[in-house]
Amino acid sequence: MDRQRCAALDTEDPLAPLRVQFELPEGLIYLDGNSLGVLPKAAADRVQQVVREEWGRDLIRSWNTAGWIDMPRRIGDKIATLIGAGENEVVVADSTSVNLFKVLSAALNLVRERDPRRKRIVSERHNFPTDLYIAESLARERGLELRLVEADDIEAQLDDTLAVLMLTHVNYRTGRIHPMKQLSDAAHAAGALVVWDLCHSAGAVPVDLNGGGADFAVGCGYKYLNGGPGAPAFAWAHAQHTKRMDAGQLWQPLSGWLGHAAPFDFVPHYRPAAGVSRFICGTPPVLAMAALECGVDTVLAAQSLGGMQALRRKSLALTSLFIDLVERRCAGHGLDLHTPREPELRGSQVSFSRAEGGYAIVQALIERGVIGDFRAPDLLRFGFTPLYTRFVDVWDAVEHLVQVLHSGEWREARFNQRAAVT
């Protein structure tokens, strides 16, 4: 494979027209969409419209006339089509951490109401830290145990002491995909429930929550959904659980006013809204919601070109090419692959470890216009978003990596000064 062949692949790529949806600075190779997606061109105009017309001119009337009040459910329905959920099963609200607190609490309530002897939450040791922190606080508050295990040891922990298995579908460090249906079925067989974090899945890999046997799920809006920095997150609950909620058999702890059945009755006592709407808590952040909807629409634009399956095929082609080029052209420079080589186990990112200089190498690449990121203690991490990443971007990124390693420029002092965000 050479650069000319990569350019030919871009010419043949059926998803290539989707790149024009985004503001991409000339000469920049952006391989960090797994941390923050690129700005959709439509977002700036849409946010300006909300600011100048809906807020500036129509003011509070826009909750009705512009449909602000419906945003959590309307955008939730759009996301639902990307994650194998049904209509009225997803709401956009709050942050991933807050939503995880809600759904994990609800799952624990459901299991422990049935069997209070179940006192364990199990998660992967290298799960994203915010998930572990939320689970740790809930476990401490309720006198439960949070047990962290290696990925290959998860199924061995599924016994009659387990309450909830809490996993991220695609691991943020390695890009490894957990088999959703296999692990969900195994947890159910043990009498437990499963909570899935889709932050590194939604918009990047096919997800089938209903078909995969999931119980609850959360995810963020600012990675592959391109919703902007700090974009609102989403929450999902299986219909069988929301039915139990509607029957008064299950509750979630953050009973905010917009999760009320009739919020504008302004009554002093809480009465939950039907279905997943009870997971809405505070007032929707309208400007952020408007930007997020534009981001979700960039992913939905792929539906006429093959949808998530087409995105998945291109993602695997991009990541496979990157792995092959790095291992061939950077051999002898101490880079060890930490992402599964098997396509069926790999998300839309690639991570390599290096014993020395990982952070500095990433900084040297960034100065050259190749943006990836670093995850302590030793991972160089690169995300591949099929909506806008090209095959020539992969070739050029590896060429820059070769030059950084061969020249040793990463050893320069300026590349070794740690910034607050890595």
Secondary structure by P-SEA (a helix, b strand, c coil): ccaaaaaaaaaacccccccccccccccccccccccccccccaaaaaaaaaaccccccccccccccccccaaaaaaaaaaaaacccccccbbbbccaaaaaaaaaaaaaaaaaaacccccbbbbbccccaaaaaaaaaaaaaabbbbbbbccccccccccccccbbbbcccccccccccaaaaaaaaaaaacbbbbbbcccccccccccccccccccbbbbcccccccccccbbbbbbcaaaaaaaaacccccccccccccccccccccbbbbccccccccccccaaaaaaaaaaaaaaaacccccccaaaaaaaaaaaaaaaaaaaaaaaccccccccccccccccccbbbbbbcccaaaaaaaaaaacccccccccccbbbbbccccccaaaaaaaaaaaaaaaaaccccccccccccccc
